[in-house]
Amino acid sequence: MSFSGKKKETSPVSPLNKRRASWSELWVNHHHHFLSPPPQIPKSDLTLLLPDPTLLTIIAKVPPSHRKTLSLVCKRWLRLHGTLVRSIKVSDWGVLESGRLVSRFPNLDNVDLVVGTCGGLVSVTVGVGCYQSVDFIEEERLLLSAETVDRGLRVLASGCSTLRRLVVANASELGLLSVAEACTRLQELELLKCCDSVLLGVGAFENLQILRLVGLVSDIGLMIVAQGCKRLVKLELVGCGGGFDGVKEIGECCQMLEEFSVCDHKMEAGWLGGLGYCENLKTLKLVSCKKIDCGFGLGECLSRSCPALERLHLEKCQLREKDAVKALFKMCGAAREVVFQDCWGLDDDIFSLATALRRVKLLYLEGCSLLTTSGLESVILHWHELEHLKVVSCKNVKDSEISPLLSVLFSNLVELQWRPDTRSHLWLSLTESGIGNKGGKFFKKI
């Protein structure tokens, strides 16, 4: 087969077969000389011209929910973002022990290590109203060893000298001492699964103001805390023991103590008497207590009361022991605000003991199903300084049983929240009793 050297001529295209230009092509060809050239994207990062303090100020203005995205821009932005993080919950203990946590977040002041010490399997919140997980660790195998926890605490202390709040479980005395030596600004400490020997390291925190203890603590442990933490302002005990001597030592040594909270306690008989030595105590909270006090020796220990007490808060407590409740009210006779929330056994007979509270200005009742209208009236009519009354979900308190004297009291209150049950229609029920106009003036004033 042979090929000729001449180029084969193509046949002319027929005008019928030629494709017609679209309208968009015609418009582009006609206006091509009017179109501006595409913008040039700079190859260099202009943020490199900004110093770190300026760029850090800009990033700080971004809402916290979007800062994580900014940290993905580059290594520099990642480093600057880490300096803005102040609070963190550690779930991976290896990140802490390797040192990556403190290098990534050098300015931490609030660190929660509980989930990490429990192998990342348990999450616990400790505080008044959140004590459902007191027995949060049923098996010791879920906990990291004290030696491992101490190693992590030493790494944390070496890189976070600005630490102000620490939450940790199963630490030892040596681990706490390493934190106390490096983190002199620590003000709030929460120890879970602790015992008396661990508290030997707590006394080294010179500026400690808030302390929460969850574990087996006795009078010895309370005395150790009292001798070492004399600047305490708030103390919370969860599942702890102790007695009169320990609480008395706290009151005598921690003269700045203003709030004392006890949850599910295992206190010895007569511990209430020790509260009388807390001369500056302003708030007493009892949560989930199966008993207030055993009653043995109460008469001998209640020679003093809390002169500065302002608030008494009882939540999910058993109030069936009349002598213990009477001793509690006598100890808190100066209270201005009294709260009963979901307390069992608070009937008319027990509530009548509240007349010992002579200066009540605010009463809040919620979930007290045994209390009746007459039982409520018999007490609050003795409180001549009462200004705020809140009654919620107390099914035996009836609108129809409100007496004229109680109606007059309602009309003179500064604040009234009345929802004893879902069928309560207070002002409709009081129209026939002749105080409807007073109620109208009351609501106009608010």
VEXVEX-147780 format. One record per residue (C-alpha): y negated, x negated, z; residue number from 0. Coordinates in pm, whole numbers, plus 50000, padded with zeros to 5 digits. Layout:
// VEXVEX-147780
@v->Y | u->X | w->Z | pos->NUM $
...
END
This chain:
// VEXVEX-147780
@v->50000 | u->50000 | w->50000 | pos->0 $
@v->49661 | u->49860 | w->49902 | pos->1 $
@v->49315 | u->49940 | w->50027 | pos->2 $
@v->49000 | u->49923 | w->49817 | pos->3 $
@v->48701 | u->49727 | w->49948 | pos->4 $
@v->48452 | u->50005 | w->49884 | pos->5 $
@v->48341 | u->50228 | w->50167 | pos->6 $
@v->48453 | u->50581 | w->50121 | pos->7 $
@v->48160 | u->50811 | w->50075 | pos->8 $
@v->48148 | u->51114 | w->50297 | pos->9 $
@v->48093 | u->51445 | w->50140 | pos->10 $
@v->47756 | u->51605 | w->50205 | pos->11 $
@v->47750 | u->51864 | w->50482 | pos->12 $
@v->47691 | u->52211 | w->50366 | pos->13 $
@v->47379 | u->52380 | w->50505 | pos->14 $
@v->47601 | u->52669 | w->50604 | pos->15 $
@v->47818 | u->52447 | w->50824 | pos->16 $
@v->47530 | u->52257 | w->50994 | pos->17 $
@v->47490 | u->52347 | w->51370 | pos->18 $
@v->47156 | u->52496 | w->51458 | pos->19 $
@v->46967 | u->52343 | w->51751 | pos->20 $
@v->46950 | u->52551 | w->52071 | pos->21 $
@v->46623 | u->52674 | w->52216 | pos->22 $
@v->46650 | u->52434 | w->52510 | pos->23 $
@v->46688 | u->52137 | w->52275 | pos->24 $
@v->46390 | u->52247 | w->52070 | pos->25 $
@v->46179 | u->52282 | w->52387 | pos->26 $
@v->46280 | u->51937 | w->52514 | pos->27 $
@v->46210 | u->51771 | w->52178 | pos->28 $
@v->45872 | u->51939 | w->52153 | pos->29 $
@v->45757 | u->51855 | w->52506 | pos->30 $
@v->45926 | u->51517 | w->52543 | pos->31 $
@v->45600 | u->51327 | w->52545 | pos->32 $
@v->45470 | u->51546 | w->52834 | pos->33 $
@v->45764 | u->51477 | w->53071 | pos->34 $
@v->45707 | u->51220 | w->53350 | pos->35 $
@v->45964 | u->50944 | w->53400 | pos->36 $
@v->46215 | u->50991 | w->53685 | pos->37 $
@v->46105 | u->50849 | w->54023 | pos->38 $
@v->46226 | u->50502 | w->54111 | pos->39 $
@v->46439 | u->50489 | w->54428 | pos->40 $
@v->46351 | u->50185 | w->54639 | pos->41 $
@v->46638 | u->49951 | w->54689 | pos->42 $
@v->46528 | u->49835 | w->55037 | pos->43 $
@v->46529 | u->50040 | w->55364 | pos->44 $
@v->46168 | u->50101 | w->55461 | pos->45 $
@v->46269 | u->50174 | w->55822 | pos->46 $
@v->46337 | u->49802 | w->55855 | pos->47 $
@v->45960 | u->49757 | w->55863 | pos->48 $
@v->45944 | u->49957 | w->56188 | pos->49 $
@v->46000 | u->49773 | w->56518 | pos->50 $
@v->46272 | u->49899 | w->56750 | pos->51 $
@v->46034 | u->50069 | w->57002 | pos->52 $
@v->45865 | u->50269 | w->56724 | pos->53 $
@v->46192 | u->50377 | w->56562 | pos->54 $
@v->46334 | u->50458 | w->56904 | pos->55 $
@v->46036 | u->50686 | w->56974 | pos->56 $
@v->46099 | u->50869 | w->56645 | pos->57 $
@v->46470 | u->50916 | w->56716 | pos->58 $
@v->46391 | u->51042 | w->57067 | pos->59 $
@v->46189 | u->51327 | w->56912 | pos->60 $
@v->46498 | u->51455 | w->56732 | pos->61 $
@v->46691 | u->51731 | w->56920 | pos->62 $
@v->46994 | u->51589 | w->57106 | pos->63 $
@v->47232 | u->51804 | w->56899 | pos->64 $
@v->47131 | u->51613 | w->56582 | pos->65 $
@v->47119 | u->51261 | w->56722 | pos->66 $
@v->47489 | u->51198 | w->56663 | pos->67 $
@v->47428 | u->51237 | w->56290 | pos->68 $
@v->47147 | u->50984 | w->56303 | pos->69 $
@v->47378 | u->50733 | w->56469 | pos->70 $
@v->47585 | u->50724 | w->56147 | pos->71 $
@v->47302 | u->50586 | w->55932 | pos->72 $
@v->47359 | u->50219 | w->56009 | pos->73 $
@v->47449 | u->49980 | w->56289 | pos->74 $
@v->47089 | u->49952 | w->56399 | pos->75 $
@v->47049 | u->50327 | w->56437 | pos->76 $
@v->47384 | u->50342 | w->56616 | pos->77 $
@v->47260 | u->50084 | w->56867 | pos->78 $
@v->46929 | u->50264 | w->56923 | pos->79 $
@v->47104 | u->50597 | w->56964 | pos->80 $
@v->47326 | u->50445 | w->57234 | pos->81 $
@v->47022 | u->50345 | w->57438 | pos->82 $
@v->46909 | u->50709 | w->57454 | pos->83 $
@v->47235 | u->50844 | w->57600 | pos->84 $
@v->47204 | u->50894 | w->57975 | pos->85 $
@v->47504 | u->51114 | w->58066 | pos->86 $
@v->47867 | u->51096 | w->57959 | pos->87 $
@v->48215 | u->51221 | w->58053 | pos->88 $
@v->48486 | u->50963 | w->57993 | pos->89 $
@v->48821 | u->51094 | w->57873 | pos->90 $
@v->48968 | u->50770 | w->57734 | pos->91 $
@v->49004 | u->50512 | w->58011 | pos->92 $
@v->49077 | u->50236 | w->57761 | pos->93 $
@v->48724 | u->50265 | w->57618 | pos->94 $
@v->48582 | u->50202 | w->57965 | pos->95 $
@v->48817 | u->49922 | w->58064 | pos->96 $
@v->48768 | u->49734 | w->57737 | pos->97 $
@v->48392 | u->49721 | w->57787 | pos->98 $
@v->48311 | u->49919 | w->57472 | pos->99 $
@v->48157 | u->50202 | w->57674 | pos->100 $
@v->47895 | u->49994 | w->57854 | pos->101 $
@v->47809 | u->49796 | w->57538 | pos->102 $
@v->47768 | u->50117 | w->57337 | pos->103 $
@v->47569 | u->50301 | w->57608 | pos->104 $
@v->47382 | u->50043 | w->57819 | pos->105 $
@v->47140 | u->50287 | w->57990 | pos->106 $
@v->47381 | u->50538 | w->58142 | pos->107 $
@v->47273 | u->50697 | w->58470 | pos->108 $
@v->47531 | u->50980 | w->58496 | pos->109 $
@v->47902 | u->50902 | w->58447 | pos->110 $
@v->48196 | u->51138 | w->58509 | pos->111 $
@v->48532 | u->50959 | w->58518 | pos->112 $
@v->48752 | u->51241 | w->58651 | pos->113 $
@v->48912 | u->51338 | w->58320 | pos->114 $
@v->48980 | u->50973 | w->58240 | pos->115 $
@v->49142 | u->50903 | w->58577 | pos->116 $
@v->49370 | u->51203 | w->58526 | pos->117 $
@v->49497 | u->51075 | w->58194 | pos->118 $
@v->49269 | u->51311 | w->58001 | pos->119 $
@v->49484 | u->51610 | w->58097 | pos->120 $
@v->49270 | u->51770 | w->58367 | pos->121 $
@v->48908 | u->51879 | w->58370 | pos->122 $
@v->48748 | u->51964 | w->58702 | pos->123 $
@v->48403 | u->52087 | w->58802 | pos->124 $
@v->48319 | u->52057 | w->59169 | pos->125 $
@v->48022 | u->52237 | w->59317 | pos->126 $
@v->47936 | u->52555 | w->59503 | pos->127 $
@v->48076 | u->52847 | w->59307 | pos->128 $
@v->48314 | u->52625 | w->59104 | pos->129 $
@v->48582 | u->52540 | w->59358 | pos->130 $
@v->48871 | u->52711 | w->59182 | pos->131 $
@v->49034 | u->52373 | w->59110 | pos->132 $
@v->49050 | u->52226 | w->59458 | pos->133 $
@v->49419 | u->52145 | w->59414 | pos->134 $
@v->49354 | u->52014 | w->59064 | pos->135 $
@v->49616 | u->51741 | w->59083 | pos->136 $
@v->49957 | u->51863 | w->59188 | pos->137 $
@v->50149 | u->51553 | w->59087 | pos->138 $
@v->50049 | u->51197 | w->59163 | pos->139 $
@v->50196 | u->51077 | w->58836 | pos->140 $
@v->49901 | u->51232 | w->58649 | pos->141 $
@v->49661 | u->50998 | w->58827 | pos->142 $
@v->49582 | u->50644 | w->58727 | pos->143 $
@v->49660 | u->50390 | w->58995 | pos->144 $
@v->49385 | u->50283 | w->59233 | pos->145 $
@v->49401 | u->49929 | w->59090 | pos->146 $
@v->49338 | u->50059 | w->58738 | pos->147 $
@v->49051 | u->50276 | w->58854 | pos->148 $
@v->48897 | u->49982 | w->59038 | pos->149 $
@v->48908 | u->49767 | w->58724 | pos->150 $
@v->48725 | u->50034 | w->58533 | pos->151 $
@v->48466 | u->50067 | w->58808 | pos->152 $
@v->48400 | u->49692 | w->58800 | pos->153 $
@v->48342 | u->49703 | w->58424 | pos->154 $
@v->48112 | u->50004 | w->58464 | pos->155 $
@v->47914 | u->49836 | w->58741 | pos->156 $
@v->47867 | u->49516 | w->58539 | pos->157 $
@v->47707 | u->49700 | w->58247 | pos->158 $
@v->47532 | u->50003 | w->58401 | pos->159 $
@v->47307 | u->49881 | w->58679 | pos->160 $
@v->47085 | u->50189 | w->58632 | pos->161 $
@v->47361 | u->50428 | w->58740 | pos->162 $
@v->47238 | u->50716 | w->58956 | pos->163 $
@v->47536 | u->50957 | w->58960 | pos->164 $
@v->47909 | u->50882 | w->58960 | pos->165 $
@v->48213 | u->51112 | w->58969 | pos->166 $
@v->48552 | u->50946 | w->59012 | pos->167 $
@v->48900 | u->51023 | w->59142 | pos->168 $
@v->49152 | u->50804 | w->59325 | pos->169 $
@v->48919 | u->50507 | w->59373 | pos->170 $
@v->48965 | u->50256 | w->59653 | pos->171 $
@v->48726 | u->50090 | w->59893 | pos->172 $
@v->48703 | u->49773 | w->59679 | pos->173 $
@v->48614 | u->49963 | w->59363 | pos->174 $
@v->48334 | u->50151 | w->59538 | pos->175 $
@v->48201 | u->49828 | w->59690 | pos->176 $
@v->48171 | u->49671 | w->59345 | pos->177 $
@v->47968 | u->49970 | w->59226 | pos->178 $
@v->47750 | u->49969 | w->59539 | pos->179 $
@v->47671 | u->49599 | w->59495 | pos->180 $
@v->47559 | u->49631 | w->59132 | pos->181 $
@v->47423 | u->49987 | w->59116 | pos->182 $
@v->47169 | u->49989 | w->59397 | pos->183 $
@v->46994 | u->50299 | w->59259 | pos->184 $
@v->47297 | u->50528 | w->59292 | pos->185 $
@v->47189 | u->50851 | w->59460 | pos->186 $
@v->47478 | u->51094 | w->59396 | pos->187 $
@v->47847 | u->51023 | w->59447 | pos->188 $
@v->48144 | u->51254 | w->59403 | pos->189 $
@v->48484 | u->51134 | w->59522 | pos->190 $
@v->48798 | u->51328 | w->59440 | pos->191 $
@v->49137 | u->51257 | w->59592 | pos->192 $
@v->48980 | u->51047 | w->59867 | pos->193 $
@v->49081 | u->50965 | w->60224 | pos->194 $
@v->48927 | u->50804 | w->60532 | pos->195 $
@v->48994 | u->50445 | w->60421 | pos->196 $
@v->48816 | u->50500 | w->60087 | pos->197 $
@v->48501 | u->50607 | w->60271 | pos->198 $
@v->48460 | u->50254 | w->60407 | pos->199 $
@v->48308 | u->50167 | w->60069 | pos->200 $
@v->48067 | u->50462 | w->60071 | pos->201 $
@v->47853 | u->50314 | w->60346 | pos->202 $
@v->47744 | u->50034 | w->60114 | pos->203 $
@v->47538 | u->50276 | w->59901 | pos->204 $
@v->47201 | u->50232 | w->60068 | pos->205 $
@v->47015 | u->50498 | w->59868 | pos->206 $
@v->47288 | u->50763 | w->59856 | pos->207 $
@v->47144 | u->51114 | w->59900 | pos->208 $
@v->47412 | u->51352 | w->59768 | pos->209 $
@v->47780 | u->51313 | w->59859 | pos->210 $
@v->48075 | u->51534 | w->59761 | pos->211 $
@v->48419 | u->51468 | w->59907 | pos->212 $
@v->48741 | u->51630 | w->59787 | pos->213 $
@v->49051 | u->51524 | w->59974 | pos->214 $
@v->49203 | u->51449 | w->60312 | pos->215 $
@v->48909 | u->51352 | w->60530 | pos->216 $
@v->48924 | u->51365 | w->60911 | pos->217 $
@v->48679 | u->51307 | w->61196 | pos->218 $
@v->48714 | u->50933 | w->61138 | pos->219 $
@v->48603 | u->50966 | w->60778 | pos->220 $
@v->48305 | u->51183 | w->60874 | pos->221 $
@v->48198 | u->50924 | w->61131 | pos->222 $
@v->48222 | u->50648 | w->60872 | pos->223 $
@v->48001 | u->50850 | w->60637 | pos->224 $
@v->47754 | u->50921 | w->60917 | pos->225 $
@v->47717 | u->50556 | w->61009 | pos->226 $
@v->47680 | u->50432 | w->60652 | pos->227 $
@v->47490 | u->50708 | w->60469 | pos->228 $
@v->47193 | u->50780 | w->60691 | pos->229 $
@v->46977 | u->50896 | w->60399 | pos->230 $
@v->47203 | u->51186 | w->60305 | pos->231 $
@v->47021 | u->51502 | w->60201 | pos->232 $
@v->47320 | u->51704 | w->60077 | pos->233 $
@v->47685 | u->51689 | w->60187 | pos->234 $
@v->47975 | u->51890 | w->60038 | pos->235 $
@v->48326 | u->51889 | w->60181 | pos->236 $
@v->48614 | u->52040 | w->59982 | pos->237 $
@v->48953 | u->52077 | w->60146 | pos->238 $
@v->48850 | u->51835 | w->60420 | pos->239 $
@v->48939 | u->51828 | w->60788 | pos->240 $
@v->48741 | u->51705 | w->61082 | pos->241 $
@v->48602 | u->51877 | w->61387 | pos->242 $
@v->48321 | u->51894 | w->61638 | pos->243 $
@v->48290 | u->51516 | w->61685 | pos->244 $
@v->48268 | u->51439 | w->61314 | pos->245 $
@v->48012 | u->51710 | w->61237 | pos->246 $
@v->47809 | u->51614 | w->61542 | pos->247 $
@v->47803 | u->51250 | w->61427 | pos->248 $
@v->47678 | u->51364 | w->61085 | pos->249 $
@v->47398 | u->51562 | w->61249 | pos->250 $
@v->47288 | u->51281 | w->61479 | pos->251 $
@v->47296 | u->50999 | w->61222 | pos->252 $
@v->47197 | u->51178 | w->60901 | pos->253 $
@v->46868 | u->51320 | w->61021 | pos->254 $
@v->46750 | u->51391 | w->60664 | pos->255 $
@v->47044 | u->51624 | w->60591 | pos->256 $
@v->46915 | u->51955 | w->60452 | pos->257 $
@v->47220 | u->52114 | w->60286 | pos->258 $
@v->47576 | u->52127 | w->60417 | pos->259 $
@v->47852 | u->52294 | w->60210 | pos->260 $
@v->48212 | u->52351 | w->60314 | pos->261 $
@v->48485 | u->52481 | w->60083 | pos->262 $
@v->48843 | u->52572 | w->60175 | pos->263 $
@v->48813 | u->52363 | w->60487 | pos->264 $
@v->49084 | u->52254 | w->60726 | pos->265 $
@v->48846 | u->52195 | w->61015 | pos->266 $
@v->48958 | u->52186 | w->61374 | pos->267 $
@v->48861 | u->52451 | w->61628 | pos->268 $
@v->48503 | u->52431 | w->61746 | pos->269 $
@v->48362 | u->52246 | w->61446 | pos->270 $
@v->48079 | u->52500 | w->61419 | pos->271 $
@v->47930 | u->52363 | w->61739 | pos->272 $
@v->47859 | u->52032 | w->61568 | pos->273 $
@v->47613 | u->52202 | w->61332 | pos->274 $
@v->47372 | u->52243 | w->61622 | pos->275 $
@v->47299 | u->51870 | w->61603 | pos->276 $
@v->47178 | u->51900 | w->61241 | pos->277 $
@v->46819 | u->51958 | w->61342 | pos->278 $
@v->46676 | u->51954 | w->60988 | pos->279 $
@v->46954 | u->52154 | w->60821 | pos->280 $
@v->46806 | u->52420 | w->60590 | pos->281 $
@v->47106 | u->52549 | w->60393 | pos->282 $
@v->47462 | u->52621 | w->60510 | pos->283 $
@v->47718 | u->52728 | w->60248 | pos->284 $
@v->48074 | u->52836 | w->60318 | pos->285 $
@v->48291 | u->52897 | w->60011 | pos->286 $
@v->48655 | u->53010 | w->59989 | pos->287 $
@v->48715 | u->52958 | w->60360 | pos->288 $
@v->49025 | u->53135 | w->60490 | pos->289 $
@v->48879 | u->53109 | w->60838 | pos->290 $
@v->48536 | u->53030 | w->60971 | pos->291 $
@v->48657 | u->52873 | w->61295 | pos->292 $
@v->48971 | u->52906 | w->61500 | pos->293 $
@v->48764 | u->53028 | w->61793 | pos->294 $
@v->48915 | u->52798 | w->62053 | pos->295 $
@v->48641 | u->52635 | w->62254 | pos->296 $
@v->48357 | u->52808 | w->62068 | pos->297 $
@v->48186 | u->52918 | w->62388 | pos->298 $
@v->48163 | u->52562 | w->62516 | pos->299 $
@v->48034 | u->52413 | w->62187 | pos->300 $
@v->47770 | u->52671 | w->62093 | pos->301 $
@v->47507 | u->52556 | w->62337 | pos->302 $
@v->47280 | u->52465 | w->62042 | pos->303 $
@v->47177 | u->52630 | w->61716 | pos->304 $
@v->47020 | u->52515 | w->61388 | pos->305 $
@v->46645 | u->52556 | w->61444 | pos->306 $
@v->46536 | u->52475 | w->61086 | pos->307 $
@v->46802 | u->52678 | w->60901 | pos->308 $
@v->46662 | u->52893 | w->60619 | pos->309 $
@v->46964 | u->52995 | w->60405 | pos->310 $
@v->47314 | u->53112 | w->60497 | pos->311 $
@v->47547 | u->53156 | w->60199 | pos->312 $
@v->47898 | u->53301 | w->60239 | pos->313 $
@v->48113 | u->53331 | w->59926 | pos->314 $
@v->48478 | u->53439 | w->59903 | pos->315 $
@v->48529 | u->53389 | w->60276 | pos->316 $
@v->48755 | u->53570 | w->60522 | pos->317 $
@v->48534 | u->53737 | w->60785 | pos->318 $
@v->48796 | u->53924 | w->60984 | pos->319 $
@v->48776 | u->53710 | w->61300 | pos->320 $
@v->48501 | u->53870 | w->61504 | pos->321 $
@v->48449 | u->53584 | w->61749 | pos->322 $
@v->48412 | u->53326 | w->61473 | pos->323 $
@v->48164 | u->53539 | w->61277 | pos->324 $
@v->47966 | u->53605 | w->61594 | pos->325 $
@v->47951 | u->53232 | w->61664 | pos->326 $
@v->47840 | u->53162 | w->61307 | pos->327 $
@v->47556 | u->53417 | w->61324 | pos->328 $
@v->47447 | u->53280 | w->61660 | pos->329 $
@v->47439 | u->52928 | w->61516 | pos->330 $
@v->47232 | u->53051 | w->61217 | pos->331 $
@v->46997 | u->53282 | w->61407 | pos->332 $
@v->46688 | u->53138 | w->61238 | pos->333 $
@v->46809 | u->53205 | w->60881 | pos->334 $
@v->46559 | u->53369 | w->60644 | pos->335 $
@v->46794 | u->53424 | w->60346 | pos->336 $
@v->47147 | u->53562 | w->60391 | pos->337 $
@v->47403 | u->53600 | w->60111 | pos->338 $
@v->47743 | u->53775 | w->60133 | pos->339 $
@v->47928 | u->53743 | w->59803 | pos->340 $
@v->48283 | u->53873 | w->59756 | pos->341 $
@v->48366 | u->53828 | w->60124 | pos->342 $
@v->48679 | u->53991 | w->60264 | pos->343 $
@v->48679 | u->54179 | w->60594 | pos->344 $
@v->48305 | u->54247 | w->60603 | pos->345 $
@v->48317 | u->54603 | w->60741 | pos->346 $
@v->48057 | u->54787 | w->60947 | pos->347 $
@v->48185 | u->54638 | w->61272 | pos->348 $
@v->48163 | u->54278 | w->61150 | pos->349 $
@v->47831 | u->54332 | w->60974 | pos->350 $
@v->47678 | u->54474 | w->61293 | pos->351 $
@v->47698 | u->54121 | w->61438 | pos->352 $
@v->47431 | u->54019 | w->61186 | pos->353 $
@v->47165 | u->54160 | w->61418 | pos->354 $
@v->47176 | u->53816 | w->61576 | pos->355 $
@v->46996 | u->53696 | w->61262 | pos->356 $
@v->46647 | u->53781 | w->61380 | pos->357 $
@v->46420 | u->53656 | w->61098 | pos->358 $
@v->46590 | u->53769 | w->60776 | pos->359 $
@v->46356 | u->53817 | w->60481 | pos->360 $
@v->46617 | u->53833 | w->60200 | pos->361 $
@v->46960 | u->53998 | w->60208 | pos->362 $
@v->47198 | u->53981 | w->59911 | pos->363 $
@v->47526 | u->54176 | w->59920 | pos->364 $
@v->47777 | u->54163 | w->59634 | pos->365 $
@v->48137 | u->54276 | w->59622 | pos->366 $
@v->48148 | u->54387 | w->59987 | pos->367 $
@v->48360 | u->54699 | w->59939 | pos->368 $
@v->48423 | u->54779 | w->60308 | pos->369 $
@v->48057 | u->54806 | w->60406 | pos->370 $
@v->47914 | u->55159 | w->60418 | pos->371 $
@v->47561 | u->55293 | w->60394 | pos->372 $
@v->47539 | u->55364 | w->60765 | pos->373 $
@v->47667 | u->55014 | w->60849 | pos->374 $
@v->47403 | u->54861 | w->60624 | pos->375 $
@v->47128 | u->55078 | w->60772 | pos->376 $
@v->47221 | u->55000 | w->61132 | pos->377 $
@v->47144 | u->54632 | w->61071 | pos->378 $
@v->46855 | u->54614 | w->60826 | pos->379 $
@v->46644 | u->54858 | w->61029 | pos->380 $
@v->46638 | u->54589 | w->61301 | pos->381 $
@v->46500 | u->54330 | w->61059 | pos->382 $
@v->46127 | u->54389 | w->61069 | pos->383 $
@v->46055 | u->54094 | w->60838 | pos->384 $
@v->46289 | u->54208 | w->60558 | pos->385 $
@v->46115 | u->54192 | w->60216 | pos->386 $
@v->46393 | u->54150 | w->59959 | pos->387 $
@v->46713 | u->54357 | w->59941 | pos->388 $
@v->46985 | u->54328 | w->59675 | pos->389 $
@v->47299 | u->54538 | w->59690 | pos->390 $
@v->47545 | u->54496 | w->59402 | pos->391 $
@v->47902 | u->54626 | w->59357 | pos->392 $
@v->47948 | u->54765 | w->59710 | pos->393 $
@v->48137 | u->55084 | w->59629 | pos->394 $
@v->48119 | u->55242 | w->59977 | pos->395 $
@v->47740 | u->55225 | w->59985 | pos->396 $
@v->47636 | u->55567 | w->59849 | pos->397 $
@v->47302 | u->55688 | w->59719 | pos->398 $
@v->47362 | u->56031 | w->59870 | pos->399 $
@v->47392 | u->55886 | w->60224 | pos->400 $
@v->47049 | u->55722 | w->60229 | pos->401 $
@v->46852 | u->55850 | w->60529 | pos->402 $
@v->46475 | u->55911 | w->60540 | pos->403 $
@v->46427 | u->55599 | w->60755 | pos->404 $
@v->46612 | u->55388 | w->60500 | pos->405 $
@v->46409 | u->55545 | w->60220 | pos->406 $
@v->46084 | u->55447 | w->60393 | pos->407 $
@v->46216 | u->55092 | w->60430 | pos->408 $
@v->46296 | u->55079 | w->60058 | pos->409 $
@v->45945 | u->55188 | w->59963 | pos->410 $
@v->45791 | u->54905 | w->60168 | pos->411 $
@v->46006 | u->54625 | w->60026 | pos->412 $
@v->45863 | u->54361 | w->59797 | pos->413 $
@v->46185 | u->54354 | w->59591 | pos->414 $
@v->46471 | u->54602 | w->59570 | pos->415 $
@v->46781 | u->54564 | w->59353 | pos->416 $
@v->47010 | u->54860 | w->59415 | pos->417 $
@v->47334 | u->54878 | w->59212 | pos->418 $
@v->47611 | u->54952 | w->59464 | pos->419 $
@v->47827 | u->55103 | w->59187 | pos->420 $
@v->47808 | u->55205 | w->58823 | pos->421 $
@v->47724 | u->55565 | w->58916 | pos->422 $
@v->47421 | u->55481 | w->59127 | pos->423 $
@v->47107 | u->55677 | w->59037 | pos->424 $
@v->46887 | u->55595 | w->59333 | pos->425 $
@v->46556 | u->55739 | w->59227 | pos->426 $
@v->46708 | u->56062 | w->59093 | pos->427 $
@v->46887 | u->56114 | w->59424 | pos->428 $
@v->46575 | u->56042 | w->59629 | pos->429 $
@v->46352 | u->56292 | w->59450 | pos->430 $
@v->46451 | u->56575 | w->59684 | pos->431 $
@v->46401 | u->56361 | w->59996 | pos->432 $
@v->46026 | u->56340 | w->59935 | pos->433 $
@v->45983 | u->55968 | w->59865 | pos->434 $
@v->45986 | u->55978 | w->59487 | pos->435 $
@v->45613 | u->55909 | w->59474 | pos->436 $
@v->45648 | u->55609 | w->59703 | pos->437 $
@v->45917 | u->55472 | w->59480 | pos->438 $
@v->45689 | u->55510 | w->59177 | pos->439 $
@v->45413 | u->55314 | w->59350 | pos->440 $
@v->45666 | u->55048 | w->59442 | pos->441 $
@v->45774 | u->54994 | w->59081 | pos->442 $
@v->45415 | u->54994 | w->58954 | pos->443 $
@v->45334 | u->54719 | w->59201 | pos->444 $
@v->45620 | u->54502 | w->59072 | pos->445 $
END
